[in-house]
């Protein structure tokens, strides 16, 4: 791989391994495809459970260990920006120079790190590659939106290539910026061997549904409809693997007699083993909420890949026309409920319970889709091909 790439890569992200959640997993699976002399990662140190990180994988450097103590609310973070910004900039600039990094990849959705990465690329004359996991301007509000509208075009002009999470985001950006030719998807990935297909078991009399991951504005309305439809049934049980505080889940209506809560802070292997305890897995994607319309249309939940690999049929709830909906239907790897009603959800549950051929087809197609599209080695090769261009 190094023979086809020019210069060491500095990958900047607020969330980096060995933390086990969200962006850290996306970053870690990609980074594992590179050697220590090819890439270095810098980001925030995070408390909590940790995954394995081998010595031959890229070095992990933590920018400011106090960052994890800051409130996650964007308004408060921006108030603290003048105090954090110079320290973070100097720290990352020093790392870039000490390691002789010629390529800088910056993961968004953390505006502070995107800004610092942009400036470090300018100060070192490195090639700059922003990687957007979420839309930027569309999800900014107030004064922050004014800054984003000023900053985003400059990011695009400075970038040698812009990476986005999926084709939906690519189309959205190209519609707004027709001149943005060098823009392509760099999808989420997994680094373990693809599981061998095993027919899913017949659902038990007490059908077990499971959902993993954070419940936020990107999926909350869909998750609430799913949960509301199911938790009143006497012949089902629900398990939710999440780090959401219990009082928040109670406020949102996710608790009940047939509901079990469990932490999601575990390794990917352990999490997929837990998913295999279920009869069906639930994948909600928001129809509406605090995010922009474009975010709901282009989003692709991180948990989707775990679902594709878990060997259990996926029951998804996603809006018509959204990229996730189109993806799942095109690859026939999930049964998708596009209508925002509990009655439509009941019909889908009945189909899954009664149709063994449907269940087997969904699982087989899910594994095939994951193997073809989301293998980390393939995604890393796509990245290297872009970085190697003159």
C-alpha positions as CSV (number, residue, x, y, z in Angstrom):
1,X,0.0,0.0,0.0
2,X,2.8,2.4,0.9
3,X,4.3,2.0,-2.6
4,X,1.2,3.5,-4.1
5,X,0.9,6.4,-1.7
6,X,2.8,9.6,-1.4
7,X,3.7,10.8,2.1
8,X,2.6,9.9,5.6
9,X,-1.1,10.5,6.5
10,X,-2.2,12.5,9.5
11,X,-5.8,11.6,10.4
12,X,-7.5,14.1,12.6
13,X,-10.7,13.3,14.4
14,X,-12.2,14.2,17.8
15,X,-13.1,10.5,18.3
16,X,-10.3,8.0,17.8
17,X,-9.6,4.5,19.0
18,X,-9.4,2.7,21.2
19,X,-12.8,4.1,22.3
20,X,-15.5,1.7,21.1
21,X,-18.3,4.0,20.0
22,X,-19.5,5.7,16.8
23,X,-16.9,7.7,14.9
24,X,-14.0,5.9,16.8
25,X,-15.1,2.6,15.2
26,X,-15.3,4.1,11.7
27,X,-11.9,5.7,12.1
28,X,-10.3,2.7,13.7
29,X,-11.5,0.2,11.1
30,X,-10.0,2.3,8.3
31,X,-6.7,3.0,10.2
32,X,-6.1,-0.7,10.9
33,X,-5.5,-1.1,7.1
34,X,-2.3,1.0,7.4
35,X,1.0,0.5,9.1
36,X,2.6,2.7,11.8
37,X,5.0,4.3,9.3
38,X,2.1,5.2,6.9
39,X,-0.4,7.0,9.2
40,X,-0.7,8.7,12.6
41,X,-4.0,9.5,14.4
42,X,-4.6,12.4,16.6
43,X,-7.8,13.2,18.5
44,X,-9.5,13.3,21.9
45,X,-8.8,10.9,24.7
46,X,-12.0,9.3,25.9
47,X,-12.7,7.5,29.2
48,X,-14.6,4.3,29.3
49,X,-14.2,0.8,27.7
50,X,-11.4,0.4,25.1
51,X,-10.9,-1.9,22.2
52,X,-7.6,-3.7,21.3
53,X,-5.0,-1.6,19.5
54,X,-1.9,-3.3,18.2
55,X,1.6,-1.9,18.1
56,X,1.9,-2.2,14.3
57,X,-1.2,-0.1,13.7
58,X,-0.9,3.7,13.4
59,X,0.2,5.6,16.4
60,X,-2.5,7.2,18.5
61,X,-1.8,10.7,19.8
62,X,-4.2,12.6,22.1
63,X,-4.5,16.3,21.5
64,X,-5.9,17.7,24.7
65,X,-6.9,15.1,27.3
66,X,-9.2,17.6,29.0
67,X,-11.4,17.9,26.0
68,X,-13.6,14.9,27.0
69,X,-14.7,16.8,30.1
70,X,-16.2,19.6,28.1
71,X,-20.0,19.7,27.7
72,X,-21.2,18.3,24.4
73,X,-23.6,21.2,23.7
74,X,-22.3,23.1,20.7
75,X,-23.2,26.5,22.2
76,X,-21.0,26.0,25.2
77,X,-18.2,24.5,23.1
78,X,-18.1,27.6,21.0
79,X,-17.8,29.8,24.0
80,X,-14.7,27.9,25.0
81,X,-13.3,27.9,21.5
82,X,-11.0,31.0,22.0
83,X,-9.3,29.2,25.0
84,X,-8.9,25.8,23.3
85,X,-8.2,26.7,19.8
86,X,-4.5,27.9,20.1
87,X,-3.5,24.9,22.2
88,X,-5.1,22.5,19.8
89,X,-3.7,24.1,16.8
90,X,-0.1,24.1,18.1
91,X,-0.4,20.5,19.3
92,X,-1.6,19.2,16.0
93,X,0.8,21.4,14.0
94,X,3.7,20.0,16.0
95,X,2.6,16.4,15.3
96,X,2.2,17.1,11.6
97,X,5.7,18.6,11.3
98,X,7.4,16.0,13.6
99,X,5.9,13.1,11.5
100,X,6.5,14.8,8.2
101,X,2.8,14.3,7.2
102,X,2.1,15.2,3.5
103,X,-1.6,14.2,3.6
104,X,-4.1,15.5,6.2
105,X,-7.5,13.9,6.5
106,X,-9.9,15.6,8.9
107,X,-13.1,13.9,10.1
108,X,-16.2,16.1,10.5
109,X,-18.7,16.4,12.5
110,X,-16.5,18.4,14.9
111,X,-16.2,21.9,13.6
112,X,-13.2,22.8,15.9
113,X,-11.1,19.9,14.5
114,X,-12.2,20.7,10.9
115,X,-10.9,24.3,11.4
116,X,-7.7,23.2,13.0
117,X,-7.0,20.6,10.3
118,X,-7.7,23.2,7.6
119,X,-5.2,25.6,9.1
120,X,-2.5,22.9,9.7
121,X,-2.8,21.9,6.1
122,X,-2.2,25.5,5.1
123,X,0.7,26.0,7.5
124,X,2.5,22.8,6.3
125,X,1.4,22.9,2.7
126,X,0.1,19.4,3.0
127,X,-2.6,17.9,0.8
128,X,-6.0,18.5,2.5
129,X,-8.8,15.9,2.6
130,X,-11.9,16.7,4.6
131,X,-14.1,13.7,5.3
132,X,-17.7,14.6,6.1
133,X,-19.7,12.0,8.1
134,X,-22.6,14.5,8.4
135,X,-23.7,17.6,6.4
136,X,-22.1,20.8,7.7
137,X,-23.9,24.0,6.7
138,X,-27.3,22.3,6.7
139,X,-27.1,21.4,10.3
140,X,-25.7,24.7,11.6
141,X,-27.9,27.4,13.1
142,X,-27.8,31.1,14.0
143,X,-24.3,32.7,14.0
144,X,-22.7,29.2,13.6
145,X,-24.6,28.9,10.2
146,X,-23.1,32.2,9.0
147,X,-19.6,31.0,9.8
148,X,-20.3,27.6,8.2
149,X,-21.5,29.3,5.0
150,X,-18.3,31.3,4.9
151,X,-16.0,28.4,5.9
152,X,-17.4,25.5,3.9
153,X,-16.7,26.9,0.4
154,X,-13.1,27.6,1.5
155,X,-12.7,24.0,2.8
156,X,-13.9,22.8,-0.6
157,X,-11.6,25.1,-2.5
158,X,-8.6,24.1,-0.4
159,X,-9.3,20.4,-0.5
160,X,-7.5,18.2,-3.0
161,X,-10.5,15.8,-2.7
162,X,-13.6,15.8,-0.5
163,X,-14.7,12.5,1.1
164,X,-18.3,12.0,2.2
165,X,-20.0,9.1,3.8
166,X,-22.3,8.0,0.9
167,X,-23.6,8.8,-2.5
168,X,-26.6,10.7,-1.0
169,X,-24.2,13.2,0.6
170,X,-22.2,13.4,-2.6
171,X,-25.3,14.3,-4.7
172,X,-26.4,16.8,-2.1
173,X,-23.0,18.6,-2.2
174,X,-22.7,18.5,-5.9
175,X,-26.2,20.0,-6.3
176,X,-25.2,23.0,-4.1
177,X,-21.6,23.2,-5.4
178,X,-21.6,22.2,-9.1
179,X,-17.9,23.0,-9.3
180,X,-17.1,20.3,-6.6
181,X,-15.8,17.7,-9.0
182,X,-13.4,16.0,-6.7
183,X,-15.9,14.5,-4.2
184,X,-16.6,10.8,-3.6
185,X,-17.9,8.5,-1.0
186,X,-15.6,6.8,1.5
187,X,-18.0,4.5,3.2
188,X,-18.0,3.1,6.8
189,X,-16.2,-0.3,7.0
190,X,-15.5,-3.3,9.1
191,X,-12.2,-5.1,9.5
192,X,-13.2,-8.6,10.7
193,X,-13.8,-11.5,8.3
194,X,-17.3,-11.7,6.9
195,X,-19.3,-14.3,8.8
196,X,-20.4,-17.4,7.0
197,X,-24.1,-17.5,6.1
198,X,-26.2,-19.6,8.5
199,X,-30.0,-19.6,8.1
200,X,-31.6,-17.5,10.8
201,X,-33.6,-19.5,13.4
202,X,-37.3,-19.6,13.5
203,X,-38.6,-16.8,15.7
204,X,-39.4,-17.9,19.3
205,X,-42.9,-17.7,20.7
206,X,-41.7,-14.8,22.7
207,X,-40.2,-12.9,19.8
208,X,-37.0,-11.1,20.7
209,X,-36.3,-7.7,19.0
210,X,-33.1,-5.8,19.6
211,X,-31.7,-2.3,18.8
212,X,-28.2,-0.9,19.4
213,X,-26.6,2.5,19.4
214,X,-27.4,6.1,20.4
215,X,-30.9,7.4,20.2
216,X,-30.6,11.0,19.0
217,X,-32.4,13.4,16.7
218,X,-31.2,11.5,13.7
219,X,-33.5,8.5,14.6
220,X,-35.6,9.4,17.7
221,X,-39.0,9.8,16.0
222,X,-38.7,6.5,14.1
223,X,-37.4,4.6,17.1
224,X,-40.2,5.9,19.2
225,X,-42.8,4.6,16.7
226,X,-41.1,1.2,16.6
227,X,-40.9,1.0,20.3
228,X,-44.5,2.2,20.9
229,X,-45.8,-0.4,18.4
230,X,-43.9,-3.3,20.0
231,X,-43.7,-2.8,23.7
232,X,-47.5,-3.1,24.2
233,X,-47.5,-6.6,22.7
234,X,-47.6,-9.5,25.1
235,X,-45.6,-12.0,22.9
236,X,-42.5,-10.0,22.4
237,X,-39.5,-8.8,24.3
238,X,-37.2,-5.8,23.6
239,X,-33.5,-5.3,24.3
240,X,-31.9,-1.9,23.8
241,X,-28.1,-1.6,23.8
242,X,-27.4,2.1,24.4
243,X,-25.5,4.5,26.5
244,X,-28.4,6.9,26.7
245,X,-29.2,7.9,30.4
246,X,-32.1,5.9,31.8
247,X,-34.1,9.1,32.7
248,X,-33.9,10.3,29.1
249,X,-35.2,6.9,27.8
250,X,-38.0,7.0,30.3
251,X,-39.0,10.5,29.2
252,X,-39.0,9.4,25.6
253,X,-41.2,6.3,26.3
254,X,-38.6,3.5,25.8
255,X,-39.0,1.7,29.1
256,X,-41.6,-1.0,29.9
257,X,-42.1,-4.4,31.5
258,X,-40.8,-6.2,28.5
259,X,-37.8,-3.9,27.9
260,X,-34.2,-4.7,28.9
261,X,-31.4,-2.1,28.8
262,X,-27.8,-2.9,28.3
263,X,-24.6,-0.8,27.7
264,X,-23.4,-0.4,24.1
265,X,-19.8,0.2,25.2
266,X,-18.5,-3.1,24.1
267,X,-16.3,-4.4,21.3
268,X,-17.7,-4.9,17.8
269,X,-17.3,-8.7,18.1
270,X,-19.2,-8.9,21.5
271,X,-21.9,-6.6,20.2
272,X,-22.5,-8.8,17.2
273,X,-22.6,-11.8,19.4
274,X,-25.3,-10.1,21.4
275,X,-27.3,-9.3,18.3
276,X,-27.4,-13.0,17.5
277,X,-29.5,-13.5,20.7
278,X,-32.3,-11.6,18.9
279,X,-34.8,-12.9,16.4
280,X,-34.9,-9.5,14.6
281,X,-32.9,-6.3,14.8
282,X,-34.5,-2.9,14.5
283,X,-32.9,-0.1,12.4
284,X,-34.7,3.3,12.8
285,X,-33.8,6.3,10.7
286,X,-35.5,9.7,11.4
287,X,-38.3,11.2,9.3
288,X,-38.1,14.6,11.0
289,X,-36.6,16.3,14.0
290,X,-34.0,18.9,15.0
291,X,-31.7,18.1,12.0
292,X,-32.1,19.5,8.5
293,X,-34.3,17.8,5.9
294,X,-31.1,17.1,3.9
295,X,-29.5,15.2,6.9
296,X,-32.5,12.8,7.1
297,X,-32.3,12.3,3.4
298,X,-28.6,11.5,3.3
299,X,-27.8,9.9,6.6
300,X,-26.5,6.3,7.0
301,X,-26.4,5.1,10.6
302,X,-23.1,3.6,11.8
303,X,-24.9,0.6,13.3
304,X,-26.1,-0.5,9.9
305,X,-22.9,-2.4,9.2
306,X,-23.2,-4.3,12.5
307,X,-26.7,-5.2,11.5
308,X,-25.7,-6.4,8.0
309,X,-23.1,-8.7,9.6
310,X,-25.1,-10.1,12.6
311,X,-27.0,-12.9,10.8
312,X,-30.4,-11.7,11.8
313,X,-33.2,-10.2,9.7
314,X,-33.2,-6.4,9.7
315,X,-36.5,-4.5,10.2
316,X,-35.9,-0.9,9.2
317,X,-38.1,2.2,9.6
318,X,-36.9,4.9,7.2
319,X,-38.5,7.7,5.2
320,X,-39.4,7.4,1.5
321,X,-36.7,8.6,-0.9
322,X,-34.0,8.7,1.8
323,X,-30.6,7.3,0.8
324,X,-30.8,4.6,3.5
325,X,-34.2,3.5,2.3
326,X,-33.1,3.3,-1.3
327,X,-29.9,1.4,-0.2
328,X,-31.7,-1.2,1.8
329,X,-34.4,-1.8,-0.8
330,X,-31.9,-1.9,-3.7
331,X,-29.8,-4.6,-2.0
332,X,-32.8,-6.4,-0.5
333,X,-31.0,-6.6,2.8
334,X,-33.8,-5.3,5.1
335,X,-37.6,-5.2,5.3
336,X,-38.3,-1.4,5.2
337,X,-41.3,0.3,6.6
338,X,-41.6,3.7,4.9
339,X,-45.0,4.8,6.3
340,X,-44.8,6.6,9.6
341,X,-47.6,4.5,11.2
342,X,-47.7,1.8,13.8
343,X,-50.2,-0.2,11.7
344,X,-47.6,-0.5,8.8
345,X,-45.1,-1.7,11.3
346,X,-47.4,-4.4,12.6
347,X,-47.9,-5.7,9.0
348,X,-44.1,-5.9,8.6
349,X,-43.6,-7.7,11.9
350,X,-46.2,-10.3,10.8
351,X,-44.5,-10.9,7.5
352,X,-41.1,-11.5,9.1
353,X,-42.6,-13.9,11.7
354,X,-44.4,-15.9,9.1
355,X,-42.1,-15.9,6.0
356,X,-38.9,-18.1,6.5
357,X,-37.9,-17.5,2.9
358,X,-38.0,-13.7,3.4
359,X,-35.9,-14.0,6.6
360,X,-33.3,-16.1,4.9
361,X,-33.1,-13.9,1.8
362,X,-32.6,-10.8,3.9
363,X,-29.8,-12.3,5.9
364,X,-28.0,-13.7,2.9
365,X,-28.2,-10.4,1.0
366,X,-27.1,-8.5,4.0
367,X,-23.9,-10.5,4.4
368,X,-23.2,-10.3,0.6
369,X,-23.7,-6.5,0.6
370,X,-21.4,-6.0,3.6
371,X,-18.7,-8.2,2.0
372,X,-18.8,-6.5,-1.3
373,X,-19.1,-2.9,-0.2
374,X,-17.8,-2.4,3.3
375,X,-14.7,-4.5,3.7
376,X,-12.1,-2.1,5.3
377,X,-9.3,-3.3,3.0
378,X,-11.4,-2.3,-0.1
379,X,-12.3,1.0,1.5
380,X,-8.6,1.7,2.3
381,X,-7.6,0.8,-1.3
382,X,-10.2,3.4,-2.5
383,X,-8.6,6.0,-0.2
384,X,-5.1,5.2,-1.3
385,X,-6.1,5.5,-5.0
386,X,-7.3,9.0,-4.4
387,X,-4.3,10.1,-2.3
388,X,-1.9,8.7,-4.9
389,X,-3.2,10.9,-7.6
390,X,-1.0,13.8,-8.7
